[in-house]
């Protein structure tokens, strides 16, 4: 594991390289924050968005938690969404889950009253809604499919949220996208979840 001295040295080397390649980079970054997307992802150390989509620093406004959940009663989630849309005018919201997610696996294997268990109840509820489909699969297939269904549920939570609906109502560009990441090959996969208006979402999803 890196020591703090090694981390600081790596940071200094990184900053110096940036300045060599682009002397005005940090001056521009300090003046304005204008990210291209809000990324709602998992806290898993293997799925950092900057690496997955290779965008430069400042391009992504990030919210991460165990299981890439957008909880409609969580002030942190709501504050991030509101700031991203109302202040930063971010045009794209990506919900990205991943195969091999420890949170998804834990939601299938145990429950309890610790904070992580209560948080993962939100994925257990998704499992219960789709139990008939999921129980037909083997363990690995069930785990992968629940990760996909979890992304779908979070896209649903975002699209039905008042913050997004109000942005759409006033004509603001907001595109909500659901993706899954495969940690075994490093590739992102589309799930057929992409909505750029309330009408588009309701046509496919409004009755769920």
Secondary structure by P-SEA (a helix, b strand, c coil): cccaaaaaaaaaaaaaaaaaaccaaaaaaaabbbbcbbbbccccccccccccccccccccbbbbccccccccccaaaaaaaaaacccccccbbbbccccccaaaaaaaccccccaaaaaaaaaaaaaaaaaaaaaaccaaaaaaaaaaaaaaaaaaaaaacaaaaaaaaaccbbbbbbbbbccccbbbbbcccccccaaaaaaccccc
